[in-house]
Structure formats: structure tokens, C-alpha cells
Amino acid sequence: MRRDTDMQIEVGIDPEAAATVDRGRFSDAVTPWEEPGWRAAALAWAMRGLARHGLRETGPREVRVRPWSILIRFRTGAAERDAVWFKASAPAAGFEAALGGALAEWVPGHVLTPLAVDPVRGWSLLPDGGPLFRDVLDAGDAGPADWLAAVEQYARMQRALVPYTDRMSELGVPSARTRHLPEIFDGLVENNPSLAPDTRRSLRAGRPRLLDWCAELDAIGVPDSLDHCDLHDGQVLAPGGARFTFFDWGDAAVGHPFGSLLVPARDVRERYGPEAVAAVRDTYLEPWRDLSIPLPELRRAATLAVRLAALGRAVSWWRLFPGTPADDCHEASAYWVEELFADPDLL
């Protein structure tokens, strides 16, 4: 039920104020942005959040609509970084708002601290956290050594989050724990309409290999933590001082932490060549050496977890607003399921 206060737009706030709307390649996405009542409620909530922090709009809004989330950038000053972001996640990723608030308490300094959170509706109001790592890399102001620093900081954050896995599950963060991966695999293979019959048969035939990988990975004994599941250079902020901020948790899951290496390994391979990937892996593994697991076993766990992380990527493409045409997303999900049996990115 919508609360009456949501509809009380503050004086001077126009819910239909000028905004540019970026829909990317998803022009037919069905999202709440098309609903005037939802827009009014969301914008009023965001305005109240700005006001509580002594902020106000100073320019046109920028809206980014995707099948899995809605982003609104509010200008709050003259400088480019004077901005605040509203995010509404699709219901299947609605845990992101509550998780973001919890992470700010559990691992401050590693994540954005929300200005406001509505965990019931999956809404967040976030400060600007500085330049994207991708932009810094593209400008030539960072390089392979900075990737090493980023993955080491991220691994230390994951290590600190190990005691909170049950609390994450209580917040609704999906499970990708190793013991649950065969069931997740079965659902992805049987329920994706874009899989060709021959592909489906081939995937079913590979299931015994999946079971062996899961058993081997589980036996190595690395504890579960939070897996970002899409840790590319556009999901990392580089505010300076050799520190990084990690954000955008809509694809996240509780599972084997080393699965987070899948996307960075691909990014580094693409930018710097395959010879750079081993250094990223070993730097990432350093914070886990206190587990007294021999380095060769940690490396093997990384190889297995990165292979199995394809399932997490496949699942995330199903977290859409209801009613959104899903052909493209189902095809992306199918791609990642098939990647499960491709050559791993870490050897």
C-alpha cells in the first residue's frame, strides 16, 4: 500500500521537471518510470532525502532506465561531482537497498554510504563517489598496478564480511553457495526458452562435471562471503589516494568469494593481455592466506570458483522488472550458462 506522505510533493518540486532519459538498447523495457504515481512518489522521497542533508536540485535530471533498475542523477551544485543518485532496483534485486545500508555499517570506507534507504521498496539515495575506475584507466591515469590495489582492497573487504553472511541472507541477498549451485544450474538449463535443444542436452550431459567441481571447491574450505558477481571497472570508483569504492550490488549473491574474480580477470585480460591475469589472482588471494590453505590450493579454488561464477552471471540476467520483454536477457543468461564449460579464465 502506498503511504499518503509519498504523494505530498514539496512546494517547488516538479515531478515532471526537465529530464533526459537514457534507455540504452532497452527501449521496450517495462518499468515503474512510466507510471506517473510511482514517479511522483519516488521523486518526492528523493527530494526529502536531499533536504535532510541540506541539498537541493540545481539543474536538469538525468534518468537511466534499464530492465533491472532505474537511476536518476540529481545535480546539487555547479561542479560535475555535485550530484546525488537515486536508484530503484527491480523487485528481484530489491535487496540491494538494504544490503547497501548494511555494508556501510559493516565495511565503512569500502562502499558508498547511502543518504537514505527504503528497504521495502528497494530505493536508495547515494552520494557521488568520485570518478569511475574505468574513466581513470581510459585516461591513462591508472594501470595494472592500480588493478592489483583494487582487487586486494576488495578481497580484504570480502574477508571482513565473512561473519555477516547469514545476516545478508536475512536481508534477501540470493544464495550462490557452492552446495546450491547444482540446483541453480538445473533451473537455468530447464527454464531458459532461448536454449537450443542440442545445447540443453549438452548442458545436461555436463552436470556430473559440475558436481565434481562443486565437491572439490567445497573441500578446499574457503568460507562464503559476498560475491559482487559483476565487478568490472565501471562498478568501482577511484576517488584517489590509492583507495577504491565498490558499488552496484544488484547482481550480488552470498557464495564463494573467489567467484568475484571472473569479471576483473576478463577486464584485465582484455586491457593488458593474459600474462597480467596471474598477478591479479595472486594479489587477490593474499588476504586469504591466513586461512592456512596452501597457495596451490587457493589458486585451484580460484580457478574452480571463477568457472562456477558463470552461474551467478546467468542468474542476474533474470532479475528484471515484471512485464519487461526478456529475449535479450534470456540470451545473455544462456551465454553465461554455456560459459560454464568453456576454458576457465584462471589456470
C-alpha positions in Angstrom: 0.0 0.0 0.0 1.4 3.4 -0.9 1.7 5.7 2.0 -0.1 9.1 1.8 3.1 11.0 2.6 4.6 9.7 -0.6 2.2 11.8 -2.7 2.8 15.0 -0.9 5.2 16.8 -3.2 7.1 19.6 -1.5 6.5 23.1 -2.6 8.7 24.0 -5.6 9.3 20.4 -6.6 8.0 19.4 -10.0 7.8 15.7 -10.5 7.8 16.2 -14.3 10.8 18.5 -14.3 13.0 18.5 -17.4 15.0 15.3 -17.6 16.9 13.4 -20.2 16.0 9.7 -20.3 18.6 7.2 -21.4 17.0 3.8 -22.3 20.1 2.3 -23.9 19.1 -0.6 -26.2 16.1 -1.4 -24.0 13.6 1.0 -25.4 10.8 -1.5 -24.8 11.6 -2.1 -21.1 8.5 -2.0 -18.9 9.5 -0.2 -15.7 7.7 1.9 -13.0 9.2 5.0 -14.6 6.2 5.0 -17.0 3.8 5.3 -14.1 3.1 8.9 -13.0 2.1 7.9 -9.5 5.3 5.9 -9.0 7.4 8.8 -10.4 5.8 11.3 -8.1 6.3 9.1 -5.0 9.9 8.3 -5.9 10.9 11.9 -6.7 9.2 13.1 -3.5 11.1 10.6 -1.4 14.3 11.6 -3.1 13.6 15.3 -2.5 13.0 14.7 1.1 16.3 12.9 1.3 18.1 15.7 -0.3 16.5 18.2 2.0 17.5 16.3 5.1 21.1 16.7 4.0 20.8 20.4 3.2 20.9 19.8 -0.6 18.6 20.9 -3.4 18.4 20.5 -7.2 20.4 23.0 -9.3 19.9 21.6 -12.8 18.1 19.1 -15.0 17.8 15.5 -14.0 19.4 12.6 -15.9 17.4 9.3 -15.9 18.8 5.9 -16.9 16.1 3.3 -17.4 17.1 -0.4 -17.7 15.1 -3.6 -17.3 16.7 -4.2 -13.9 16.9 -0.7 -12.4 16.1 3.0 -12.7 18.8 5.6 -11.9 18.2 9.3 -11.5 21.0 11.8 -11.2 20.2 15.0 -9.4 22.5 18.0 -9.8 23.2 19.6 -6.5 25.8 22.2 -7.4 27.9 23.8 -10.1 30.7 21.2 -10.2 30.4 17.9 -12.1 30.7 15.9 -8.9 28.0 17.8 -7.1 25.4 15.2 -7.7 23.2 12.6 -5.8 21.9 9.4 -7.3 18.5 7.8 -6.8 18.3 4.1 -7.6 15.3 1.8 -7.7 16.1 -1.9 -8.2 13.7 -4.4 -9.8 11.9 -6.5 -7.2 14.1 -9.5 -7.7 17.1 -7.2 -6.8 15.3 -5.2 -4.2 17.6 -6.5 -1.5 20.3 -4.1 -2.9 19.0 -1.1 -0.9 19.1 -2.9 2.5 22.4 -4.5 1.6 23.9 -1.1 0.7 22.9 0.3 4.0 24.2 -2.7 5.9 27.6 -2.7 4.1 28.1 1.0 5.0 27.9 -0.2 8.7 29.9 -3.4 8.3 32.7 -2.2 6.0 32.7 1.6 6.0 35.3 3.1 3.7 34.9 0.4 1.1 31.4 1.3 -0.1 29.2 4.3 -0.6 27.2 5.4 2.5 23.6 6.0 1.4 22.0 9.3 2.2 18.7 7.4 2.5 17.4 3.8 2.1 13.9 2.4 1.7 14.4 -1.4 2.0 10.8 -2.2 1.4 10.6 -0.6 -2.0 14.3 -1.2 -2.9 15.1 2.5 -3.1 18.5 4.2 -2.4 19.8 7.7 -2.4 23.5 7.8 -2.9 26.2 10.4 -2.9 28.6 10.8 -5.9 31.6 8.8 -5.0 34.2 10.2 -7.5 35.3 9.1 -10.9 34.8 5.6 -12.3 37.8 3.5 -12.3 37.1 2.8 -16.0 37.4 6.5 -16.8 40.7 6.8 -14.9 42.1 3.8 -16.7 40.9 5.1 -20.1 42.5 8.5 -19.4 45.9 6.7 -18.8 46.0 7.9 -15.1 46.0 4.3 -13.8 47.3 1.0 -14.9 47.9 -2.7 -14.0 49.3 -1.8 -10.5 46.0 0.0 -9.7 44.0 -3.1 -10.7 46.2 -5.0 -8.2 45.4 -2.5 -5.5 41.7 -2.6 -6.2 41.4 -6.4 -6.1 43.4 -6.6 -2.9 41.2 -4.0 -1.2 38.1 -5.8 -2.5 39.4 -9.1 -1.1 40.1 -7.6 2.3 36.5 -6.3 2.3 35.2 -9.7 1.5 37.3 -11.2 4.2 35.8 -8.8 6.7 32.3 -9.7 5.5 32.6 -13.4 6.2 30.9 -13.2 9.7 27.9 -11.4 8.1 26.8 -14.0 5.5 23.8 -15.2 7.5 22.7 -11.6 8.0 23.0 -10.9 4.3 20.7 -13.9 3.6 18.2 -12.4 6.1 18.3 -9.2 4.0 17.2 -11.2 0.9 20.6 -11.5 -0.8 20.3 -14.6 -3.0 22.3 -17.7 -2.3 25.0 -18.9 -4.7 26.6 -21.1 -2.0 28.5 -24.0 -3.6 26.1 -26.6 -2.4 23.2 -24.7 -4.1 24.9 -24.4 -7.5 23.6 -27.7 -9.0 20.0 -26.7 -8.2 20.7 -23.2 -9.7 22.2 -24.9 -12.8 19.2 -27.1 -13.3 16.8 -24.2 -13.1 18.8 -22.2 -15.7 19.0 -25.1 -18.1 15.4 -26.2 -17.9 13.7 -22.7 -17.8 15.6 -20.7 -20.4 13.5 -20.6 -23.6 16.4 -19.4 -25.7 18.5 -22.5 -25.3 18.5 -24.7 -28.4 17.6 -28.4 -27.8 21.1 -29.6 -28.6 22.6 -27.1 -26.2 20.2 -28.1 -23.5 21.2 -31.8 -24.0 24.8 -30.9 -23.9 24.5 -28.9 -20.7 22.6 -31.8 -19.0 25.4 -34.2 -20.0 27.9 -31.9 -18.4 26.1 -31.9 -15.0 28.4 -34.6 -13.5 31.4 -32.4 -14.1 29.6 -29.6 -12.3 29.0 -31.8 -9.3 32.7 -32.8 -9.2 33.8 -29.1 -9.4 31.4 -28.2 -6.6 32.6 -31.1 -4.4 36.3 -30.2 -5.0 35.8 -26.5 -4.3 33.8 -27.1 -1.2 36.5 -29.4 0.2 39.2 -26.7 0.0 37.5 -24.9 2.8 37.3 -21.2 1.9 34.3 -19.7 3.8 31.5 -18.0 1.9 31.2 -14.2 1.7 29.6 -11.6 -0.5 30.2 -12.0 -4.3 29.6 -8.8 -6.2 29.1 -11.0 -9.4 29.8 -8.2 -11.8 33.0 -6.4 -10.5 34.0 -4.7 -13.7 35.9 -1.3 -13.9 32.6 0.5 -14.2 31.4 -0.8 -10.8 34.5 0.6 -9.0 35.0 4.2 -8.1 38.5 5.7 -7.8 38.3 8.8 -5.7 42.1 9.0 -5.2 44.7 8.2 -2.6 45.0 4.6 -3.8 41.6 3.8 -2.3 38.6 2.4 -4.2 34.9 2.3 -3.5 32.8 -0.6 -4.6 29.1 -0.2 -5.6 26.1 -1.5 -7.5 25.2 -4.7 -5.6 22.1 -5.6 -7.7 23.8 -8.8 -9.0 25.3 -9.8 -5.7 25.0 -13.2 -4.0 26.2 -15.0 -0.9 28.6 -17.6 -2.1 32.2 -18.5 -2.8 34.1 -15.2 -2.6 36.6 -16.1 -5.3 33.8 -16.0 -7.9 34.2 -12.3 -7.9 37.5 -12.7 -9.8 35.6 -13.7 -13.0 34.9 -10.3 -14.3 38.1 -8.5 -13.2 40.1 -11.3 -14.8 38.3 -10.7 -18.1 38.8 -6.9 -17.8 42.5 -7.3 -17.1 43.0 -9.8 -19.9 41.3 -7.5 -22.4 43.3 -4.5 -21.4 46.7 -5.9 -20.7 46.9 -9.4 -22.1 46.6 -12.9 -20.5 50.0 -12.6 -18.8 48.6 -10.0 -16.4 45.9 -12.2 -15.0 48.0 -14.3 -12.7 49.3 -11.3 -10.8 45.7 -10.2 -10.3 44.7 -13.6 -9.0 47.7 -13.9 -6.6 47.2 -10.4 -5.3 43.5 -11.1 -4.7 44.4 -14.3 -2.8 46.9 -12.6 -0.4 44.2 -11.6 2.2 43.0 -15.2 2.3 46.4 -16.7 3.1 45.6 -16.5 6.9 43.3 -19.5 6.3 46.4 -21.7 6.3 45.4 -23.2 3.0 48.4 -23.8 0.8 48.7 -21.3 -2.1 48.4 -24.0 -4.8 45.0 -25.0 -3.3 43.9 -21.4 -3.1 44.8 -21.0 -6.8 42.9 -24.1 -7.6 39.9 -22.8 -5.7 40.1 -19.5 -7.7 40.1 -21.5 -11.0 37.0 -23.5 -9.9 35.2 -20.6 -8.4 35.7 -18.4 -11.5 34.4 -21.2 -13.7 31.3 -21.7 -11.5 30.8 -17.9 -11.2 29.2 -18.1 -14.7 26.1 -19.4 -13.0 25.8 -16.2 -10.9 26.2 -14.1 -14.0 23.5 -16.2 -15.7 21.1 -15.8 -12.8 21.5 -12.0 -12.7 20.0 -11.6 -16.2 16.7 -12.8 -14.8 16.3 -10.0 -12.3 14.0 -7.7 -14.3 11.0 -5.5 -13.7 7.9 -7.6 -14.3 6.5 -7.3 -17.8 9.8 -6.4 -19.5 10.4 -8.3 -22.7 13.2 -10.7 -21.8 14.5 -12.1 -25.1 17.8 -10.2 -24.9 18.3 -11.0 -21.2 17.5 -14.7 -21.7 20.1 -14.8 -24.4 22.6 -13.2 -22.2 21.8 -15.7 -19.4 22.1 -18.6 -21.9 25.6 -17.3 -22.9 26.8 -17.4 -19.4 25.4 -20.9 -18.7 27.3 -22.2 -21.8 30.5 -20.4 -20.5 30.4 -22.8 -17.5 32.0 -25.5 -19.7 34.4 -23.2 -21.6 38.0 -22.8 -20.8 38.4 -21.0 -17.4 39.8 -17.5 -17.2 42.2 -18.6 -14.5 44.5 -21.6 -15.0 
